[in-house]
Amino acid sequence: MTYPIHFAPLQGYTEDAYRRTHHALFGGVAQYYTPFVRLEHGTVRTKDLRDLRPEYNEGVPVVPQVIANGGEEMEQVVAVVKDRGYRRIDINAGCPFPLQTRHGRGAALTASPERMEQIASVVRRHTDVAFSLKMRLGMESADEWRQVMPVVNAMPLVHVTVHPRVAKQQYKGELHLSQFEALLSCSSHPVIYNGEVHGLSDLQSLEKTYGDRLSGVMVGRGLLAQPWLAAEYASGAKWPAAERLRLLRALHTELLAHYERLIPGEAQRLQKVRTLWDYLEPTLGRKQWKRLMKAGNMKNYLAAVADLRLSTAPQADF
Ligand SMILES: Cc1cc2nc3c(=O)[nH]c(=O)nc-3n(C[C@H](O)[C@H](O)[C@H](O)COP(=O)(O)O)c2cc1C
C-alpha cells in the first residue's frame, strides 16, 4: 500500500510560491496546507491574505489552515477563508508556541473540551466546507487527547492528522507511539500520521506497522530536506542525483524570481531565498550547506548555488 502524502504547514517555508513551484516541479503530494491563518487585533494579517490569493493557488491542491481559540475567532477566520473561495479548511490544534497556546489556540484546544466544542459548533454550521483537524496528543501529558476525543469524534471531519508529541516538546524528542496507537483505535475519523518522516524507509516502516489503518502521512521537515521524497515514494523509484539537483536548482530559480518581484532590497531578498536551504544540511553535506548559509552577498551566494553538487551518499536512507 502507498499512502497519500500531505505536505505539512510550515510557517515561513510552505508559502504560496513554494507550494506552487514544488507542485509544478516535483509533485507526488496529495495536499499542501498553508501556514495557519490567524486573527491579530481582530483582523487577518495582510501576509496571510496574500498567501490565500486564489489566483496564486490555482491548480494546486491547497488546504488553508486556520487557528482559533473558540467559536467567535473561528467564525471570523472561516468567513475570511470562505470569502476567497475555499471550501476546505484545516483546523490547527497542534501549535505548541505559548504565543498561541496561552490564548487558548493551537495545542491548547487538546486540553479544553469546552473550546473544542465551540470550534465543533462552527464546523457544524458550515455544511458547505469540508474540515479536517491537525492535533497533538496534549499540552503536558500524552494522554490529554482522551478528554477531547469525544468532541473530535462527533465533529464532521474528513480526517484527523496527529503529531504524536505534546506541546512542551515542541518539535523534538520522543514520539509517543503507544498513545498514537490508542488514539488510532479510538478515532471515528480517518487518521493521518505526522512526525519525523525523513526518508523512504520511514514510510515503509509506517506501512508495515499500520497498514491501511492510516489514511495518509503528513511530512514537513523531511520534504523541505528532500523535496523529491513524495514523488519518489509515489513512483516507487529513486531519482538519479542529477535529476534531483536539476529540480532543486529550478525550485531555487523560481523562488528567487518570485522574491525579486516581491522584495526590493538585496539583503532581505537574500535572507528570504536562503531559507530554502535551512533544512537541507543532511542532503547537501556540511561544507556546501555552510557556504550557502554564510555567503555575505548575493554574488557569492549565487556562486555557491551554481557550484552545488549532490551525491546520494549523505542520506543514509537513499
Ligand atoms: C518552522 C515550522 C513551522 C511550522 N508551522 C506550522 C503551522 O503553521 N501549522 C501547523 O499546523 N504546524 C506547523 N508546524 C508543524 C509541522 O506542520 C509538523 O507538524 C511538524 O514539523 C512535525 O512534522 P515533521 O517531523 O514531518 O516536520 C511547523 C513546524 C515547523 C518546524
The ligand as an SDF file (V2000), in Angstrom:
LIG
                    3D

 31 33  0  0  0  0  0  0  0  0999 V2000
    9.2170   26.0690   11.2390 C   0  0  0  0  0  0  0  0  0  0  0  0
    7.9390   25.3220   11.4890 C   0  0  0  0  0  0  0  0  0  0  0  0
    6.7170   25.9410   11.2200 C   0  0  0  0  0  0  0  0  0  0  0  0
    5.5050   25.2690   11.4470 C   0  0  0  0  0  0  0  0  0  0  0  0
    4.3030   25.8740   11.1630 N   0  0  0  0  0  0  0  0  0  0  0  0
    3.1280   25.1840   11.3740 C   0  0  0  0  0  0  0  0  0  0  0  0
    1.8460   25.7440   11.0570 C   0  0  0  0  0  0  0  0  0  0  0  0
    1.6990   26.8830   10.5960 O   0  0  0  0  0  0  0  0  0  0  0  0
    0.7450   24.9740   11.2970 N   0  0  0  0  0  0  0  0  0  0  0  0
    0.8330   23.7020   11.7980 C   0  0  0  0  0  0  0  0  0  0  0  0
   -0.1890   23.0280   11.9920 O   0  0  0  0  0  0  0  0  0  0  0  0
    2.0320   23.1460   12.0790 N   0  0  0  0  0  0  0  0  0  0  0  0
    3.1580   23.8510   11.8700 C   0  0  0  0  0  0  0  0  0  0  0  0
    4.3610   23.2390   12.1260 N   0  0  0  0  0  0  0  0  0  0  0  0
    4.3870   21.8100   12.4800 C   0  0  0  0  0  0  0  0  0  0  0  0
    4.5170   20.9310   11.2290 C   0  0  0  0  0  0  0  0  0  0  0  0
    3.3880   21.0690   10.3980 O   0  0  0  0  0  0  0  0  0  0  0  0
    4.6780   19.4330   11.6190 C   0  0  0  0  0  0  0  0  0  0  0  0
    3.5600   19.0550   12.3780 O   0  0  0  0  0  0  0  0  0  0  0  0
    5.9360   19.1700   12.4140 C   0  0  0  0  0  0  0  0  0  0  0  0
    7.0580   19.7900   11.8060 O   0  0  0  0  0  0  0  0  0  0  0  0
    6.2020   17.6750   12.5610 C   0  0  0  0  0  0  0  0  0  0  0  0
    6.3160   17.0680   11.2900 O   0  0  0  0  0  0  0  0  0  0  0  0
    7.7580   16.7150   10.6300 P   0  0  0  0  0  0  0  0  0  0  0  0
    8.5200   15.9230   11.6670 O   0  0  0  0  0  0  0  0  0  0  0  0
    7.4130   15.9320    9.4030 O   0  0  0  0  0  0  0  0  0  0  0  0
    8.4320   18.0220   10.3410 O   0  0  0  0  0  0  0  0  0  0  0  0
    5.5500   23.9290   11.9400 C   0  0  0  0  0  0  0  0  0  0  0  0
    6.7940   23.3130   12.2070 C   0  0  0  0  0  0  0  0  0  0  0  0
    7.9770   23.9870   11.9850 C   0  0  0  0  0  0  0  0  0  0  0  0
    9.2850   23.2630   12.2600 C   0  0  0  0  0  0  0  0  0  0  0  0
  1  2  1  0
  2  3  1  0
  2 30  2  0
  3  4  2  0
  4  5  1  0
  4 28  1  0
  5  6  2  0
  6  7  1  0
  6 13  1  0
  7  8  2  0
  7  9  1  0
  9 10  1  0
 10 11  2  0
 10 12  1  0
 12 13  2  0
 13 14  1  0
 14 15  1  0
 14 28  1  0
 15 16  1  0
 16 17  1  0
 16 18  1  0
 18 19  1  0
 18 20  1  0
 20 21  1  0
 20 22  1  0
 22 23  1  0
 23 24  1  0
 24 25  2  0
 24 26  1  0
 24 27  1  0
 28 29  2  0
 29 30  1  0
 30 31  1  0
M  END
$$$$
